[in-house]
Amino acid sequence: MIIATWNVNSVRLRIDNTVAWLKDRQPDIVCLQEIKCQDDQFPREAFEALGYNVAVHGQKGFNGVAVLSRLPFDEVSPGLPGDESDVQSRFIEVVVSTSQGAVRVCGLYLPNGNPVGTEKYPYKLGWMARLKDHVAARLALEEPLIVCGDYNVIPEAADAAHPQAWVNDALFLPQTRASFRELLNLGLTDALRATTDEPGLYSFWDYQAGAWPRNNGIRIDHLLLSPQAADRLKSAGIDKHVRGWEKPSDHVPVWAEFDVGG
């Protein structure tokens, strides 16, 4: 089973690229972020034609998350628990059944947090604290759990081409990285780093200042795995070439393959 995450930066604008990538990679489950549309505007027919079930938690104009799955959904839960006043569509959780049991997948679009001196940074840290609490509760179920998405976190200096350029950014501040480590310390495994320590692996290149041609990227899209999912991990990768397509998202798909049955 291949499970992937991709911040598509407007699913309606990138529908051709998304369909092309789905046909090429053939993932079983895909978590999409920043779909930038309401539920009824999501182009589900294009994905259903490829054999995917569709779950959407959208929002007008910005944010929004969705899950595509070749397997039927046993459960779909939109929204991150812990703050009923939070109306931003940034989290969706699904459960599917395989021949080896249930697999739980959380797709998230973690707040950016910039500018740091505004209310946006405390919102980011608060959201991360809620995520930690939720993941801790889900880990108690002792089932394969994949928590994936655009985390807007650069975990280590090795995850940026020029880390010194990010030292005052919400994505790389010490408190941000500490919150991310607290999440990992619950017992989660970074799928990509579990399979390679290769340098220069990035999932995002800004549209500005020639970032893509100069490979001035950062790695902020992650698949974090429960012990039960990590035990079944076979491989992981980043489909970097997608960034070079016409009208690309500034993010590319990140995926992992698991031995969890069909």
N, C-alpha and C positions, 0 to 999 in steps of 0.2 A: 504494500500500500504506500502510495506517495501522497504526502500531505505538504501543502505549500502555503505561503503567505505572499501577498503582493499589494502594496499601496498603488492603486492604479491611477490616482489623481484624476478622477472623473471617469466613471465607467462608460458613460454614454459617448464621451469624446474618444475613448480608447477601446471601443468595442471591437474594432477590427484587429487590433494588436492582441487583445485579450483572447479572442477566439483563435487567432493564429497560434498563440503560445499554448493554449489548451490542447489544440490538435497535435502540437509538436511534443509537449512534455507528457501529456496524458495523465495528469494527476487524478487521484481519487477524491481528495478533498482539498478545496482551496478557500482560504480566508482572504477576503478582499477588504481593503480600507480606503477611506476617503472617496467613497463612491459618489458623493456630492449630489444625491437625489433622494426624493422621498420614495417610500416603498412602492407606490403604484407607478412610479416613473422608471423603476429598474427594468432594464431590458432582459427580462427573464427568458423570453422566448428563444433568444439566441443561444442561451446556455442549456435550456431544456432540449433543444434540438440536438445537442451534443450528448444527451443522456444524463444531464445533471439535475438533481433536485436543488431547489433554491430557497434559502432563508435570508431575509433582509431586515435590517434595522437601520432605516434611512433617516435623513434629515434634510430639510430644504436648504439647498445652496452649498452646504459644506459638511464636513465629517461624514458619518455614515459607514456602516460595515455590512458585510454579507458573507455567506458561506455557500459554496457550491459543493455538492456531494453526489458521487455516483451511487452511494448507498442511501437508502431511505433514512430520514431523520426519526429517531425514537423520541427525542426531546429537542426543543428549541427554546432557549431562554435569552431574550434580549435585555441588555442593560446590566451594568455592574452594580451589585448590591452595595448598600452602605450609606447612600445619600439620596434620599427621595427628591431633594431639590435639584439634583443634577439632571438637566434635560438634554445634555449633549449625547448624541448617538455614537458611542465609542466602543461598545463591547457586545459580543454575541457568543453564546455557548450552545454547542450541539452535542448530542450523543448518537452514535450509530452502532449497529451490531455487526460483528464479524464472526467467523467460524470459531474464533478463540475468545469471544466475549465482547463486552462493550468497550468502545473507545470514545473518550470525551475530548472535544476540541474547543478551545476558547480562541476567538479571534478578537484582537484589540487594536485600537488606534490611540496610543497613549498621548496625552497632551504634550505639546511642544514646550511650553513653559516660558517662551520669550515674549516680550522683554522681561528680564529677570526682576527688575525693580517694580513690576506691576503685580496685580492679583493673579496673573497667569502662572507665576512660578509656584506660589503656595497651592494653587489648584492642581498643578502637576504632582507635587509631592503628596498632597492629600489623596489624589487618585491612585498613586503608587502604593500608599498605605492601605487603601481599600482593596487593591488588587492582591496585595500580600495576604490580607486576612481571608479573602475569598479563596485564593489558591491553597492556603493552609487547610481550609475546611475541605476542599476537594481532594487534597492529597490523602486525607483520612479514609477516603473510599478505596484506596489501594488498587486503582485501576490505571490502565494506560491513559495518560493525560498529556495533551500537547497544548501549551499556551503560546500562541504565536501571533505575530503582527508587527506593526510599526511601533516600536517602543520609544522612538525619539530619545534613545540613550546610546552614547558611544561608550561601551564598557571599559575599554582600555586604550592606552595611547596607540597600540598596534592596530586599532580599528579605525584610524584616521590617517590619511596620507600626510597631513600637516597638523598634528595634534596641537601645536602651539597656537594655531589660528582659532582654536575652539575653547581656550582656557576660561573665557568669561561667558561662554554660551551655556544656556540651560541644559543642553544635551550632554555636556561634559563636566559640569561643575562637580566638585567633590561630593556634595550632598546627593546629587542625582545618582552618581555612580555608587555611592554607599547604599542608597535605597535599592538599586538594582542588585547589588551583592546580597542584601538582606533577602531578596526574593530567591536568588540562587541558593542561598544558605538554608532554605526550607528543604532542600534536597533535589532541586531541579538541575538539569544538565543542559548546557548550550549545545544544541545538536551539531552545529557547524564546527565549533571548537573541539568537540569530542571526536571529530573525524580528521581534523587537520590543524596544524599550527602554521600553515603557509601564510606569509605576509601578503599585504596588498589586496586583501579580500574585502570588497565594499559592496553595499547594496543601494547607495544613494549618491548621486552626483547632481549638484545644483545646476539649474539652467544657465546661471550667470557665469561670466568670467572664464569661459572655456574650461569649466571643471571636467567635463566628460573627455574631451580630447587629451587633456593633460593627466587623466586618471586621478584627479583630485577628489577622491571620494571618502565616504565614511560608511561604517557598518552599523546600521541602526534597526534593521529588520531581523528579528530573531525567532527561532523556535526553541522554546524551553520545555524540557521533558521531565515527567515524573520518573521515578526509578523503574516503574513497570514499562514505560515507553522507552526509556533509555536502554533497557535490556534487550529490546527488540529492534533497536536502531541498526540499519545496515549501511547507509550512506547519507550524505548531505551535500548540498551544493548551491551555488548562486548562478542564475542564468544571466550573466553579465551582458551577453550579446544583445539582449532585448533593448538595452538602453540606446543602442545604435540604430534602432528601427525608426521609421518616419513617425513623427508626432509621438514621441515616447513619453511615458511617465518619467519623473525624475528618480523613481525607485525601480528596482528590478525584482523578479520573483526569487524567493529563497525557498528551498524544498528539502525534505528529508524522506528517506524510504525506510519502511518498517516491515518486519515480518509479523503481521498480526492476523493473517488469514484474510479470506475474501468475504 
